[in-house]
Amino acid sequence: MKHYLKINFLVLLSISIFACSYNKEQQNENVFGKQNFDFNWKFKLGDFPMAANLNFDDENWRTLDIPHDWSIEGQISPENATGNDGGYFPAGIGWYRKDFDISKELEGNKISIYFEGVYMNAEVFINGKSLGVHPYGYTSFEHDLSPYIQYGNKNTLAVRVDNSQQKNCRWYSGSGIYRHVWLKVNSPLHIANWGVGISTPEISSEKATVQVNTTIQNETNKTQSLQLITEISNSSGEIAGKEEQEIELKPNGKQVVTQNVEVTNPKLWSPDYPDLYVATSTLKKRGENIDQEENSFGIRSIEYSADKGFILNGESIKLNGGCVHHDNGILGAAAYDRAEERKVELLKAAGYNSVRTAHNPPSEAFLEACDRLGLLVIDEAFDGWREKKTTHDYASIFDEWWQRDIEAMVLRDRNHPSIVMWSSGNEIIERTKPEAVETARLLNSYIRELDPTRPVTSAMTSWDQGWDIFDPLMAEHDICGYNYMMHESEGDHERDPSRVIVQTESYPKDAFYNWKMVQDHSYIIGDFVWTAMDYLGESSIGRYYYPGEPEGQHWKQDFYPWHGAYCGDIDLIGWRKPISHYRDLLWNNTEKIYMAVREPNPSEGEIKTTMWAVWPTWESWNWPGYEGKPIEVEVYSKYPSVRLYLDNELIAEQKTGLDQEYKAVFTLPYKKGILKAVGVQDNQELESCILKTEKEASQIKLTADRNTIKSNGQDLTFVTVEVTDSDGQLVSNADNSVSFTITGPGKIIGVGNANLKDETAYNVHTHKVWKGRALVVIKGGKEAGEIKLKAISSGLTEASLIVNLAE
């Protein structure tokens, strides 16, 4: 987490003007900071070459706030150029404009604009002057505005975003300024962007050495004498260590200052105890503060070897991981802080201790949440290298941009204790060629140069075609990433006993096999399932299909209206599928018994599954039309055995130990009633779970994940919508259409369900539930007050919910 402190700097933010001013008596201190620049932009879809100009008429353009993704606002269509990869969402070109004032008193200082992420080909203009194009949509970047600012007058920032060249991605990218924007005001003597790097080279229970490398820039024509003070504070705000150093900086020079700060009795960061410290870096000249920056970090150590596996803080740990793409489900790519935090909360609740950011650097908010909540991260640079996977993907800019984008990932993210590995690529097309070894050496060496404290991996696969030829490529990595190649690991270990392996992607259906391989071999440090969560794009991967529906894997043809991936443990609206509970039960001891029902085959034929799918299985004992027909019930259990009852009549008892893969399958004729599974140990019934046949749908239930949110114009609450019977039980086959209205200082920014074949747009306020559920996302405004959400549906009792906006 980075905080740029405001010192003697007053920012006035109005509807359309960003005005910067400060007390003239303090102007010589030249102390400023970083201010949010998200609000009150003008936007229009289309290409308007004159929109860069200062006096362009944008009166009729839409006013909106960042983050913004225009693709998610559109209607999916098989005619859209993004196709199956991009979820059939619209793309195109869009323009953003924002007017702001800068006080005359700030002339002579450094004014810059910082974008956390724009997808893609972002060309930034200030007062009609182009500052250049940033092609890659997943890395952050900064532009110096200073030479072109009109101090004391109106300035116009314009951004042209070009996502029209399709296809450029193999999943849903979104379109627009989808992450935060910041206006930065610095003295000519300042800490460089991403200029503070923190590591913890020496750690014991008594003390830790925190090494802080601070890059300081002198953008004046004179030699400058400065003082750098670094303070380390703990989570209670108490000072845990401090270092001061005098610096003499040459004209227009840059210097890296290394300070070692000793912290006694350190609290170590881990997934279970994510304790954080803050390093405050203060730059002073003649006793006056001229720059200050805060960076949160964790004190922790990582080691790895084939003999000992992955060691965190001296203890062996297995990486129980999942891959995630960057989208936030029905919100598209828009990286609201709360949406990114919720994603981490969902992963933690599902039993994950690690995540792989496939296949790009994530948002800063996501990594901050991983730090704060305790989730280990593999931070990945890009999907491929020099040979393309889609017509306009990263290969087209690799040679020109790889170094800058690697820097943007590593320098921006290096202080996050959650990151334990960098990844330089994924399933590169040229992987069997000698040139790939040279490229891996180039990338990985540069990553190690920027950050020597973490191992480097990349995800490799051969789809069982010439795997041994990968040995030279594997040798360029510290830890070798295997995609779907776990079955090769034992033979590889015999051939190369020093190789450390992590399965960077795996099929959901292979949960037990992969868990057992990781448990049984120290040189296999973890498994990352594809995927932890459903996502938009890569349409129909993980699908199951019924008789009469087209057959085949997702890459063989278009399966519209499928517009997303159904291979996640967690569905698009955040609900855990049965496979999630099974995986959690294997990994952890927090969940010991769970029951679900396999969907029966229809009378006209069999359900079929694709490679990334598991059989459709539901928390439901409601199967009308199947009375008297055999139904399969799955019970996952860490107890030695389980008993299954229907209406308190014992059906059977089965073992559920290691040999049974902690799973029992009972077959019984369906009839309405109460199904109960009970965990048994030493002939004692210890724990049970129940599925009960529902009554007719009669009402709507609304449940907010938070009933009080901040009135900052950005905070969100996620409201789960359920159709229930008169007893309040979810009706698992309900598909009612529900309409939503909202009053008060907030608005609905997303409505949807987990059915990736539903063609309804996510920005309309009437939507069907699927399997009884839907989701509504509310964004609060900037004033404290009360928001009321109302849900109505024909034949159902309506529901309402109050959300409070607090100061």
VENLIN-V770476 format. One record per pair of residues at least 6 apart in sequence whose ideal C-beta (glycine too) atoms are under 6 Angstrom apart, sorted by the first residue. I is the first residue (numbers start at 1). GAP is how many residues later the second one is. Records with the same first field share a line. If there is no record, write none. Layout:
I->GAP + GAP
This chain:
1->295 + 367
2->293
3->291
4->29 + 30 + 289
5->28 + 287
6->27
7->24 + 282
8->14 + 18 + 21 + 23
9->13 + 23 + 24
10->11 + 12
11->9 + 24
12->7
15->25
16->24 + 83
17->84
18->82
19->82
20->82 + 83 + 86
21->82
27->78
29->259
30->157 + 260
31->258 + 259
32->153 + 154
34->148 + 150
35->148
37->144 + 145 + 146
38->27 + 28 + 142 + 143
39->26
41->23 + 55 + 57
42->16 + 19 + 55
43->19 + 21 + 53
44->17 + 51
45->25 + 49
47->46
48->47
50->6
51->44 + 107
52->73 + 76 + 106
53->75
54->73 + 74 + 102
58->39
66->111 + 115
67->111 + 112 + 267 + 268
68->108 + 109
69->105 + 107 + 109 + 263 + 264 + 265
70->24 + 105 + 106
71->18 + 19 + 103 + 104
72->260 + 690
73->690
74->15 + 16
75->686
76->12 + 13 + 487
77->11
78->482
80->8 + 10
81->85
82->7 + 9 + 84
84->455 + 474
85->82 + 85 + 452
86->86 + 451
87->85 + 449 + 450 + 452 + 476 + 477
88->475
91->72 + 75 + 84
92->72
93->69 + 71
94->67 + 82
95->65
96->63 + 81
97->61
98->59
99->55 + 57
100->55
102->47 + 49
104->47 + 48
107->44
109->76
110->36 + 76
111->34 + 35 + 38 + 74
112->30 + 32 + 33 + 72
113->30 + 32
114->28 + 68 + 70
115->26 + 66
116->24 + 63 + 64 + 248
117->61 + 62
118->43 + 59
119->18 + 54 + 55 + 56 + 59
120->17 + 43
121->12 + 14 + 41
122->12 + 37 + 39
123->10 + 37
124->7 + 19 + 35
125->33
126->19 + 22 + 31
127->21 + 28 + 29
129->19
131->12
134->7
135->262
136->269
138->222 + 223
139->266 + 269
140->268 + 272
142->51
149->6
161->15
163->12
165->227
167->223 + 224
168->224 + 225
170->219
171->154 + 366 + 367
172->155 + 364 + 365
174->158 + 159
178->155 + 156 + 157
179->156 + 184
187->103 + 104
188->31 + 32
189->29 + 35 + 101
190->27 + 101
191->100 + 102
192->23 + 25
194->217 + 218
195->20
196->18 + 85 + 99
197->16 + 217
198->14 + 81 + 99 + 217
199->12 + 254
200->8 + 10 + 99
201->8 + 10
202->7
203->98
207->55 + 57
208->55 + 58 + 91
209->51 + 53
210->22 + 51 + 53
211->49
212->18 + 47 + 67
213->43 + 45
214->43 + 67
215->41
216->39
217->37
218->6 + 31 + 35
221->30
222->29
223->27
224->25
225->23
226->21 + 57 + 59
227->19 + 57
228->17 + 19 + 29 + 55
229->15 + 53
230->13 + 29 + 51
231->8 + 11 + 49
232->8 + 9 + 29 + 31 + 45 + 47
233->6 + 45
234->6 + 43
235->41
240->23
241->20 + 21 + 22
243->16 + 18
245->12
249->6
266->33
267->8
268->31 + 32 + 45
269->6 + 29 + 31 + 148
270->43
271->82 + 103
274->100
276->20 + 22
277->20
278->16 + 18
279->16
280->14
281->12
282->7 + 10
283->7 + 8
295->120
297->118 + 120
298->119
300->13 + 117
301->12
302->10 + 118
303->8
304->6 + 196
306->192 + 194 + 217
309->7 + 213 + 216
310->7 + 215
318->200 + 208
319->35 + 206 + 207
320->32 + 33 + 267
321->33 + 205 + 207
322->30 + 206 + 207 + 210
323->33 + 35 + 205 + 207 + 208
324->31 + 208 + 209
325->210
326->36
327->6 + 208 + 209
328->11
329->243
330->420 + 422 + 432
331->8 + 419
335->28
336->380
337->28
338->377 + 378
340->23 + 25 + 26 + 29
341->28
344->25 + 26 + 29 + 31
346->224 + 228
347->8 + 185
348->25
350->219 + 220 + 226 + 230 + 234
351->233 + 236 + 237
353->23
354->22
355->20 + 22
356->22 + 172
357->22 + 23
359->21 + 24 + 67
361->48
367->49
370->7 + 48
371->45 + 46 + 47
375->43
376->42 + 44
377->41 + 42
378->43 + 45
379->34 + 40 + 43
380->43
381->28 + 43
382->12
383->43
384->10 + 11 + 44
385->13 + 40 + 43 + 54
386->9 + 12
387->8 + 42 + 43
388->7
406->40
410->37 + 40 + 41
413->6
414->37
421->34 + 36
422->25 + 32 + 34
423->34 + 35
424->19 + 20 + 34
425->33
426->33
427->34 + 56
430->6
432->37
436->37
437->35 + 36
440->33 + 36
441->35
444->12 + 32
447->9
455->23 + 24
456->21 + 22
457->20 + 22 + 24
458->23
459->22 + 24 + 45
460->10 + 21
461->22 + 23 + 24
467->21
474->6
479->21 + 23
480->19 + 21
481->21 + 23
482->19 + 21
483->21 + 22
484->21
486->17 + 28 + 31
489->12 + 35
493->30
500->23
501->22 + 23
502->23 + 24
503->24
504->24
505->25
506->8 + 21 + 23
507->105
508->21 + 59 + 71 + 106
509->105
511->72
512->149
514->13
515->71
517->7
518->6 + 8 + 9
531->36 + 37
532->37
533->35 + 37
534->31 + 32 + 34 + 37 + 38
535->30
536->28
538->27
539->23 + 24
540->14 + 19 + 22
541->13 + 24 + 26 + 71
542->23 + 24 + 25 + 70 + 71
543->23 + 67
544->63 + 65 + 69 + 72
545->63
546->61
547->57 + 58
553->57
561->196 + 198
562->194 + 195
563->193
564->192
566->190
567->45
569->8 + 10 + 11
570->6
571->183
572->182
573->181 + 202
578->18 + 39
579->35
581->13
582->54
584->7
585->6 + 51 + 53
592->46
593->44 + 86 + 94 + 96
594->42
595->40 + 82 + 94
596->21 + 23 + 38
597->21 + 23 + 36
598->17 + 19 + 34
599->17
600->26 + 31
601->6
620->112
621->54 + 70 + 72
622->71 + 72 + 110
623->47
626->44
627->43
628->41
629->41
630->37 + 39
631->39
632->33 + 35
633->33
634->31
635->7 + 29 + 42
636->26 + 27
637->19 + 25 + 42
639->40 + 41 + 42
640->17 + 41
641->12 + 14 + 15 + 39
642->14 + 22 + 35 + 37
643->10 + 35 + 37
644->7 + 8 + 22 + 33
645->31
646->27 + 29
647->26 + 27
651->15 + 17
652->14
654->10
656->6 + 8
672->21
674->18
675->16
676->12 + 14
677->12
678->7 + 10
679->7 + 8
694->31 + 35 + 37
695->30 + 31
697->26 + 34 + 37
698->27 + 28
699->25 + 97 + 98
700->91 + 96 + 99
701->21 + 23
702->17 + 89 + 97 + 99
703->17
704->13 + 15 + 97 + 99
705->13
706->11
707->96
708->96 + 98
709->6 + 8 + 71
711->69 + 71 + 72 + 73 + 94
713->68 + 69
715->65
716->61 + 63
717->61 + 86
718->59
719->57
721->53
722->8 + 50 + 51
723->8 + 11 + 13 + 46 + 49
724->6
725->6
730->42
731->41
732->39 + 40
734->35 + 38
735->33
736->33 + 57
737->31
738->53 + 55
739->27 + 53
740->25 + 36 + 51
741->49
742->6 + 47
743->45
744->41 + 42 + 43 + 44
745->36 + 38 + 40 + 60
746->32 + 34 + 35 + 41
747->32
748->17 + 30
749->28 + 30
750->12 + 27
751->14 + 16 + 25
752->10 + 23
753->16 + 17 + 21
754->16
755->15
760->7
767->7
780->25
784->21 + 23
785->20
786->16 + 18
787->16
788->14
789->12
790->10
791->8
792->6
